[in-house]
Amino acid sequence: MHSALAVGLVFAGCCSNVVFLELLSRKFPGCGNIVTFAQFLFIAVEGFIFHADFGRRKRAVPIRYYIIMVTMFFTVSVVNNYALNLNISMPLHMIFRSGSLIANMVLGIIILKKRYSISKYLSIALVSVGIFICTLMSAQQVASHQPSPEEDGFAVFLWWLIGIAALTFALIVSARMGIFQETLYKEYGKHPKEALFYNHALPLPGFLLLAPDIYYHAVMFTQSEPYHVPVIGIQMPILWFYLLMNVITHYPLNSFYFTSLAAHI
């Protein structure tokens, strides 16, 4: 019962998270950096208060390993969100990221020398076919897109290819991060809450490199039309509301990822 409830909540959170992300990206396709920053900041603050006990709790895993993991996690998060600015549609973005199963299996075979059952190979093959079909249909849609006078049709398609390459790169790095985290859990024990906190807190200084873009979109969000939030009865710019809801629904997804990885080791 508890497992079913957890899966249901994560599924609902995932759907809600994607809805609010699409609402943001429709208005500002290049808003990935501010979305990523807000997600990281929220989880870092929550972890600093409730897990790290305002910095008083001692780490179970040496900080040098978290720095390696954080580099990969930060890269994956930024690249995934920025891909929406490269002519990648939201459905393709969602489906392509499900290819993490494929990347995990391939790297597991190469790095950890794992072997899987025939049924798992078959399942991965079916997922791969589905992703390929979706990508092919998206390519045809981009190729048939009628560019506006200021757009170059070839450039639009080229940016789409770069977006696909970015998503592929993020998949591989994400799978490698999972393997690295798995080895850490085996050596130092399972500490998913600690990993969740440090993976989001340590990268925060890196967003200084993206500060101009984040500030620009913050100004644009503030200038969006006002929205009356139901239940609590306050009014705020609608894009800030979308961002807030995206951040809130993003938290259980990341928490579930780190916890489920620990549970399967």
Helices and strands as residue ranges (DSSP letters): H 2-27, H 32-50, H 63-82, G 83-85, H 90-97, H 100-111, H 118-143, H 153-188, H 192-201, G 204-210, H 211-222, E 226-228, E 235-237, H 238-263
